[in-house]
Amino acid sequence: MSDLNQQMEKILKEIKEIKENQKNMTKNMEKMQKVIDHIESDIYSGDGFDFEIVCPYCEYEFVIDADENKKEIECPECKNIIELDWSGDLDDDDCSGHCHGCSGCGDIDEDDDM
């Protein structure tokens, strides 16, 4: 019976350690989640976040404050409207061809050298 009690005590001790480790891991995960939740506000906070734009029409380079609520901006040089895509997706397959002065990215021949 003594061996059985020792094994039970060992198992209960291991279970207690596992529960304590799980508790610590949960606390750490909660801390990490708070950091993750605030990354965007940390990046864009303060004086703003400058975002460099190269006009696709005239290749004029200029800087704007990043504002994800803005969907388009006017080029200060050629006055064309540039649609802003904050999704980070670099795939041009979604071009609707409705940009000011655009005939649609689907019409561009990728074999043409400029």
Backbone as numpy.savetxt, mean C-alpha at the origin, in Angstrom:
# Nx Ny Nz CAx CAy CAz Cx Cy Cz
1.87 -44.76 41.03 1.05 -43.57 41.03 1.92 -42.31 41.03
3.07 -42.40 41.65 3.99 -41.27 41.72 4.46 -40.86 40.33
4.77 -41.81 39.46 5.19 -41.52 38.09 4.06 -40.82 37.32
2.86 -41.28 37.53 1.69 -40.68 36.86 1.50 -39.23 37.32
1.67 -38.97 38.59 1.54 -37.62 39.12 2.64 -36.71 38.56
3.84 -37.23 38.47 4.95 -36.45 37.92 4.69 -36.11 36.45
4.19 -37.07 35.70 3.87 -36.82 34.29 2.76 -35.80 34.16
1.75 -35.91 35.03 0.64 -34.95 35.00 1.12 -33.55 35.34
1.98 -33.43 36.34 2.54 -32.14 36.72 3.37 -31.56 35.58
4.13 -32.41 34.93 4.96 -31.97 33.79 4.07 -31.47 32.65
3.02 -32.21 32.37 2.09 -31.83 31.30 1.38 -30.52 31.66
0.94 -30.40 32.90 0.27 -29.16 33.34 1.22 -27.97 33.27
2.48 -28.18 33.61 3.48 -27.12 33.53 3.68 -26.70 32.07
3.77 -27.68 31.18 3.93 -27.38 29.75 2.72 -26.64 29.22
1.53 -27.04 29.64 0.31 -26.36 29.20 0.31 -24.91 29.69
0.74 -24.72 30.93 0.81 -23.37 31.49 1.80 -22.51 30.69
2.94 -23.08 30.35 3.94 -22.36 29.54 3.38 -22.02 28.16
2.68 -22.96 27.57 2.08 -22.73 26.24 1.06 -21.60 26.32
0.24 -21.62 27.35 -0.76 -20.55 27.53 -0.08 -19.20 27.72
0.98 -19.16 28.49 1.72 -17.90 28.72 2.36 -17.41 27.41
2.96 -18.34 26.66 3.55 -17.98 25.37 2.48 -17.46 24.40
1.33 -18.11 24.40 0.23 -17.67 23.54 -0.24 -16.27 23.94
-0.32 -16.02 25.23 -0.72 -14.71 25.72 0.28 -13.64 25.27
1.58 -13.93 25.41 2.62 -13.00 24.97 2.58 -12.78 23.45
2.37 -13.86 22.71 2.28 -13.74 21.25 1.08 -12.89 20.86
-0.04 -13.08 21.53 -1.24 -12.29 21.23 -0.98 -10.81 21.49
-0.32 -10.48 22.61 0.02 -9.09 22.91 0.92 -8.50 21.82
1.93 -9.28 21.42 2.84 -8.81 20.38 2.13 -8.63 19.04
1.22 -9.53 18.73 0.45 -9.42 17.48 -0.43 -8.16 17.51
-1.02 -7.86 18.65 -1.85 -6.67 18.78 -1.01 -5.41 18.60
0.20 -5.40 19.17 1.10 -4.26 19.00 1.49 -4.10 17.53
1.81 -5.21 16.88 2.19 -5.17 15.47 1.03 -4.68 14.62
-0.19 -5.11 14.93 -1.35 -4.70 14.16 -1.58 -3.19 14.30
-1.36 -2.65 15.50 -1.50 -1.20 15.69 -0.50 -0.45 14.83
0.73 -0.95 14.76 1.75 -0.32 13.92 1.34 -0.39 12.45
0.89 -1.55 12.03 0.46 -1.73 10.64 -0.71 -0.81 10.31
-1.67 -0.70 11.24 -2.84 0.15 11.01 -2.47 1.62 10.87
-1.36 2.01 11.44 -0.97 3.43 11.41 0.14 3.75 10.41
0.58 2.79 9.65 1.66 3.04 8.69 1.26 4.11 7.68
0.08 4.00 7.12 -0.35 4.96 6.11 -0.42 6.37 6.69
-0.99 6.52 7.88 -1.08 7.85 8.47 0.30 8.37 8.83
1.22 7.47 9.23 2.58 7.90 9.53 3.30 8.38 8.28
3.08 7.71 7.17 3.75 8.08 5.92 3.24 9.42 5.42
1.93 9.63 5.46 1.33 10.82 4.87 1.11 11.96 5.86
1.52 11.79 7.12 1.26 12.83 8.11 2.26 13.98 7.99
1.99 15.01 8.76 2.91 16.15 8.80 2.65 17.11 7.67
3.73 17.57 7.06 3.63 18.56 5.99 3.14 17.99 4.68
2.83 16.74 4.67 2.37 16.11 3.44 3.46 15.27 2.82
3.09 14.57 1.83 4.00 13.67 1.14 4.08 14.14 -0.30
5.28 14.51 -0.73 5.46 14.97 -2.11 5.50 13.78 -3.05
4.81 13.95 -4.16 4.72 12.89 -5.15 5.13 13.48 -6.49
6.13 12.90 -7.12 6.63 13.40 -8.40 5.81 12.83 -9.54
5.37 13.71 -10.42 4.56 13.33 -11.59 5.36 13.68 -12.85
5.33 12.79 -13.81 5.85 13.08 -15.15 4.66 13.04 -16.08
4.36 14.16 -16.69 3.20 14.25 -17.57 3.37 13.28 -18.74
2.38 12.42 -18.97 2.48 11.47 -20.08 2.32 12.12 -21.45
1.89 13.37 -21.47 1.65 14.07 -22.73 2.87 14.90 -23.17
3.45 15.66 -22.22 4.55 16.55 -22.59 5.85 16.21 -21.84
5.81 15.21 -20.96 6.94 14.75 -20.17 7.48 15.80 -19.21
6.65 16.80 -18.88 7.03 17.80 -17.89 6.99 17.16 -16.50
8.03 17.39 -15.70 8.11 16.82 -14.35 7.70 17.88 -13.34
6.81 17.50 -12.41 6.40 18.40 -11.35 6.02 17.60 -10.12
5.90 18.29 -8.99 5.64 17.64 -7.71 4.31 18.11 -7.17
3.54 17.16 -6.62 2.27 17.50 -5.98 2.28 16.90 -4.57
1.40 17.41 -3.72 1.17 16.77 -2.42 0.28 15.56 -2.65
0.67 14.44 -2.09 -0.13 13.22 -2.25 -1.45 13.39 -1.53
-2.52 13.21 -2.26 -3.87 13.27 -1.70 -4.69 12.22 -2.43
-4.96 11.12 -1.74 -5.66 10.00 -2.38 -7.09 10.35 -2.76
-7.59 11.48 -2.31 -8.93 11.90 -2.70 -8.94 12.53 -4.09
-7.77 12.99 -4.55 -7.67 13.55 -5.89 -7.63 12.41 -6.90
-8.47 12.51 -7.90 -8.51 11.47 -8.94 -7.82 11.94 -10.23
-7.61 13.24 -10.34 -6.93 13.76 -11.53 -6.28 15.09 -11.18
-5.31 15.48 -12.01 -4.59 16.74 -11.81 -4.26 17.32 -13.18
-4.18 18.62 -13.24 -3.85 19.30 -14.50 -2.35 19.53 -14.58
-1.76 19.19 -15.70 -0.34 19.45 -15.92 -0.15 20.96 -16.00
0.76 21.52 -15.21 0.97 22.97 -15.23 1.61 23.46 -16.54
2.18 22.55 -17.31 2.85 22.94 -18.55 1.90 22.89 -19.76
1.33 21.72 -20.03 0.51 21.56 -21.24 -0.99 21.63 -20.97
-1.37 21.69 -19.68 -2.77 21.82 -19.24 -3.63 20.59 -19.51
-3.04 19.47 -19.91 -3.80 18.24 -20.05 -4.14 17.69 -18.67
-5.24 16.97 -18.59 -5.67 16.37 -17.34 -5.03 14.98 -17.23
-4.39 14.72 -16.10 -3.73 13.45 -15.84 -4.54 12.72 -14.78
-4.99 11.52 -15.11 -5.73 10.71 -14.14 -4.75 10.10 -13.15
-5.08 10.17 -11.85 -4.23 9.63 -10.80 -4.78 8.29 -10.34
-3.90 7.32 -10.26 -4.28 5.98 -9.78 -3.44 5.67 -8.56
-4.05 5.71 -7.38 -3.34 5.50 -6.13 -3.29 4.03 -5.75
-3.79 3.14 -6.58 -3.84 1.72 -6.23 -2.46 1.08 -6.24
-1.52 1.65 -6.96 -0.20 1.07 -7.07 -0.11 0.03 -8.17
-1.22 -0.24 -8.85 -1.25 -1.21 -9.94 -0.66 -0.57 -11.18
0.42 -1.13 -11.70 1.09 -0.56 -12.86 0.60 -1.16 -14.17
-0.43 -1.98 -14.10 -0.96 -2.64 -15.28 -1.81 -1.66 -16.09
-1.45 -1.43 -17.34 -2.18 -0.49 -18.21 -3.39 -1.11 -18.87
-3.70 -2.37 -18.60 -4.82 -3.03 -19.26 -6.16 -2.42 -18.90
-6.22 -1.64 -17.82 -7.47 -1.08 -17.36 -7.77 0.30 -17.95
-6.97 0.77 -18.89 -7.18 2.08 -19.48 -8.51 2.11 -20.21
-9.30 3.13 -19.90 -10.61 3.25 -20.53 -10.54 4.10 -21.79
-9.41 4.79 -22.01 -9.29 5.64 -23.18 -10.03 6.95 -23.05
-10.44 7.29 -21.82 -11.20 8.50 -21.60 -10.36 9.65 -21.05
-9.04 9.50 -21.03 -8.18 10.59 -20.57 -8.27 11.73 -21.59
-8.14 12.95 -21.13 -8.16 14.10 -22.02 -7.00 13.97 -23.01
-7.30 13.91 -24.27 -6.26 13.81 -25.29 -5.75 12.40 -25.51
-6.38 11.42 -24.87 -5.91 10.03 -24.98 -6.80 9.26 -25.95
-6.18 8.44 -26.76 -6.97 7.59 -27.65 -7.07 6.18 -27.11
-6.59 5.99 -25.88 -6.68 4.66 -25.26 -5.34 3.96 -25.31
-4.94 3.46 -24.17 -3.65 2.77 -24.08 -3.66 1.49 -24.92
-4.83 0.94 -25.15 -4.93 -0.27 -25.95 -4.56 -0.03 -27.40
-4.60 1.25 -27.84 -4.27 1.59 -29.22 -2.79 1.79 -29.44
-1.99 1.78 -28.36 -0.57 2.01 -28.49 0.11 0.76 -29.01
0.90 0.90 -30.06 1.65 -0.23 -30.59 2.96 -0.32 -29.85
3.15 -1.37 -29.06 4.34 -1.50 -28.23 5.59 -1.71 -29.05
5.47 -2.05 -30.33 6.63 -2.29 -31.18 7.20 -0.98 -31.73
6.38 0.11 -31.67 6.85 1.40 -32.18 7.91 1.97 -31.25
9.00 2.42 -31.83 10.03 3.13 -31.07 9.80 4.60 -31.23
9.88 5.33 -30.12 9.62 6.77 -30.17 10.86 7.46 -30.54
